[in-house]
């Protein structure tokens, strides 16, 4: 990939491929991919954290944690074409919901919503982003020692004060690291978005697929340049993720 990104069609050295990926429509592809990744990482991270905490906190029956963990392990790996087709098939069962919303004066389709769009991709991606967040953040939540909460309570701290001064500061590195991990997971996803939209939404992985396997748009060196651009974005994310993991690992010992 590294050498191919700097090669021309005749095998010579060129910077034209890297220059091309900074122009339209490739610039829009990177922008759309980053937007989808940010939305699904932040929403998936927030929802996944709330679900993980609700199943781990004191007072929750243990079988809930077992059930949620088992489901999260399966759902986090359920992606690609099967997931896209599952959501497409589900469209046939939400007609009643759509009619109910229309009676309330809100029709999602009149407001521009469709599953086969960028918003639709974000909704589908959340199906595996939320379970992945549950699996990643659960050990960090387990790292919150009960003694800390008891000590804070004995000192007169309210639950809000505990989370403000102890819980969230301790979990922040793990939360940010998990969100970065979700960003990379979404940014590199290909089959789910392609199976859902057929390539109508410009994402970088889909564009790379067009240049590699397309009969008309075949340009493997430009595809390698796009992949190099993806690698740079993901490397920047990892540069943030690794230090955060080092900090969060201290509290889990």
C-alpha positions in Angstrom: 0.0 0.0 0.0 2.8 2.4 1.0 4.7 1.9 -2.3 1.7 1.5 -4.5 0.3 4.9 -3.4 3.3 6.6 -5.0 3.2 4.6 -8.2 1.7 5.7 -11.6 0.0 3.3 -14.0 3.3 2.7 -15.8 5.1 1.9 -12.5 7.0 5.2 -12.1 7.1 7.4 -9.0 4.3 10.0 -8.7 2.6 12.2 -6.2 -0.5 12.5 -8.4 -2.4 9.9 -6.4 -2.0 11.7 -3.1 -2.9 14.9 -4.7 -6.0 13.3 -6.2 -7.4 12.2 -2.8 -7.4 15.8 -1.6 -9.8 16.7 -4.3 -13.5 16.0 -4.8 -15.2 13.6 -4.6 -12.6 11.9 -2.4 -12.5 14.8 0.1 -16.3 14.3 0.6 -15.7 10.6 1.1 -13.3 11.3 3.9 -15.6 13.9 5.4 -18.6 11.6 5.3 -16.6 8.6 6.8 -15.3 10.8 9.6 -18.8 12.2 10.4 -20.3 8.7 10.5 -17.5 7.5 12.7 -17.7 10.4 15.1 -21.5 10.1 15.4 -21.6 6.4 16.0 -18.5 6.5 18.3 -20.0 9.2 20.5 -23.6 7.8 20.6 -22.4 4.2 20.8 -20.0 5.2 23.6 -22.6 7.0 25.6 -25.3 4.4 25.3 -22.9 1.5 25.8 -21.5 3.1 28.9 -25.0 3.6 30.4 -26.0 0.1 29.6 -22.8 -1.4 31.0 -23.0 0.6 34.2 -26.7 -0.4 34.7 -25.8 -4.1 34.4 -22.7 -3.9 36.7 -23.9 -1.6 39.5 -24.9 -3.0 42.9 -28.4 -4.3 43.1 -28.6 -5.6 39.5 -29.2 -9.4 39.3 -26.1 -11.2 38.1 -28.0 -13.0 35.3 -28.6 -9.6 33.7 -24.9 -9.1 33.3 -24.5 -12.6 31.9 -27.3 -12.0 29.4 -26.1 -8.6 28.3 -22.5 -9.7 28.0 -23.4 -12.7 25.9 -25.6 -10.6 23.6 -22.9 -7.9 23.3 -20.3 -10.6 22.3 -22.6 -11.8 19.6 -23.9 -8.5 18.4 -20.5 -6.8 18.2 -19.5 -9.4 15.7 -22.7 -9.4 13.7 -22.0 -7.0 10.9 -21.6 -6.9 7.1 -24.1 -8.0 4.6 -26.3 -10.1 7.1 -26.7 -7.0 9.3 -27.6 -4.8 6.4 -30.2 -7.3 5.1 -31.6 -7.7 8.7 -32.3 -4.0 8.9 -33.8 -3.9 5.4 -36.1 -6.9 6.2 -37.1 -5.1 9.4 -38.5 -2.2 7.4 -41.5 -4.3 6.7 -42.4 -4.4 10.4 -42.2 -0.7 11.2 -45.1 0.4 8.9 -47.4 0.5 12.0 -44.9 2.7 13.9 -44.7 5.0 10.9 -48.5 5.3 10.7 -48.6 6.0 14.4 -46.0 8.8 14.1 -47.9 10.2 11.2 -51.1 10.4 13.3 -49.1 12.4 15.8 -48.1 14.8 13.0 -44.6 13.5 12.4 -43.7 11.5 9.3 -40.0 10.6 9.3 -40.0 10.0 5.5 -41.3 13.5 4.9 -38.4 14.9 7.0 -35.9 13.3 4.7 -35.2 10.1 6.6 -34.4 6.9 4.8 -32.5 3.9 6.0 -30.5 4.0 2.8 -28.7 7.2 3.7 -25.9 8.5 5.9 -28.3 8.6 8.9 -29.4 5.1 8.1 -25.8 3.9 8.1 -25.3 5.5 11.5 -28.3 3.8 12.9 -27.2 0.4 11.6 -23.6 0.9 12.8 -24.9 1.6 16.3 -26.1 -2.1 16.4 -22.5 -3.3 16.7 -21.0 -0.1 18.2 -23.0 -0.2 21.4 -22.3 -3.9 22.2 -18.6 -3.3 21.5 -18.6 -0.4 23.9 -20.2 -2.6 26.6 -17.5 -5.2 26.2 -14.7 -2.6 26.2 -15.9 -0.4 29.1 -17.2 -3.1 31.5 -13.7 -4.0 32.9 -13.1 -0.3 33.5 -16.4 0.0 35.4 -15.4 -3.1 37.4 -12.2 -1.2 38.3 -14.2 1.3 40.4 -13.6 -0.1 43.8 -16.6 -0.3 46.2 -14.3 1.1 48.9 -14.0 4.4 47.1 -17.8 4.8 47.0 -18.0 3.8 50.7 -15.3 6.2 51.7 -17.0 9.1 49.7 -20.3 8.3 51.4 -18.7 8.2 54.9 -17.2 11.7 54.1 -20.7 13.0 53.3 -20.4 13.0 49.5 -23.6 12.5 47.5 -23.7 10.1 44.5 -23.4 13.1 42.2 -20.3 14.4 44.0 -18.8 10.9 43.9 -19.2 10.7 40.1 -18.0 14.3 39.6 -14.8 14.0 41.7 -14.0 10.3 41.7 -16.0 8.1 39.2 -15.8 10.2 36.0 -12.1 11.3 36.5 -11.1 7.7 36.9 -13.2 6.5 34.0 -12.5 9.4 31.6 -9.3 7.8 30.0 -11.1 4.5 29.5 -14.2 6.3 28.1 -12.1 8.4 25.7 -10.0 5.4 24.7 -13.1 3.3 24.0 -14.7 6.1 21.9 -11.4 6.2 19.8 -11.6 2.5 19.4 -15.3 2.8 18.2 -14.2 5.5 15.8 -11.7 3.2 14.2 -14.1 0.3 14.1 -16.7 2.4 12.2 -14.1 4.2 10.0 -12.9 0.9 8.5 -16.3 -0.8 8.1 -17.2 -1.7 4.5 -19.6 -4.5 4.0 -22.4 -3.2 6.1 -22.6 0.2 4.4 -22.2 -1.3 1.0 -24.9 -3.9 1.5 -27.2 -1.2 2.9 -26.8 1.6 0.4 -25.1 -0.2 -2.6 -22.4 2.5 -2.6 -24.7 5.5 -2.9 -23.3 7.1 0.3 -19.6 8.1 -0.4 -17.5 6.4 2.2 -13.8 5.8 1.8 -13.8 2.0 2.1 -16.6 1.8 -0.5 -14.7 4.2 -2.8 -11.6 2.0 -2.4 -13.7 -1.1 -3.4 -14.8 0.7 -6.6 -11.3 1.5 -7.6 -10.1 -2.1 -6.9 -12.9 -4.2 -8.4 -14.6 -1.7 -10.7 -14.4 -2.4 -14.5 -14.7 1.3 -15.4 -13.1 3.0 -12.4 -10.3 0.5 -11.9 -7.3 2.3 -10.5 -5.6 0.2 -7.8 -2.9 2.8 -7.2 -5.5 5.5 -6.3 -7.2 2.9 -4.1 -3.8 2.4 -2.3 -3.5 6.2 -1.9 -7.0 6.3 -0.3 -6.1 3.4 1.9 -2.9 5.3 3.0 -5.1 8.2 3.9 -7.3 5.9 6.0 -4.2 4.6 7.7 -3.0 8.1 8.6 -6.4 8.9 10.1 -6.4 5.6 12.1 -2.8 6.1 13.1 -3.7 9.5 14.5 -6.5 7.8 16.5 -4.1 5.2 17.8 -1.7 7.9 18.9 -4.5 9.2 21.1 -5.7 5.7 22.2 -2.4 4.2 23.4 -1.6 6.9 26.1 -5.2 6.8 27.3 -5.0 3.0 27.7 -1.8 3.4 29.7 -3.5 5.8 32.1 -6.7 3.7 32.4 -4.7 0.5 33.0 -3.3 2.0 36.2 -6.7 2.1 37.9 -7.4 -1.5 36.9 -4.5 -3.0 38.8 
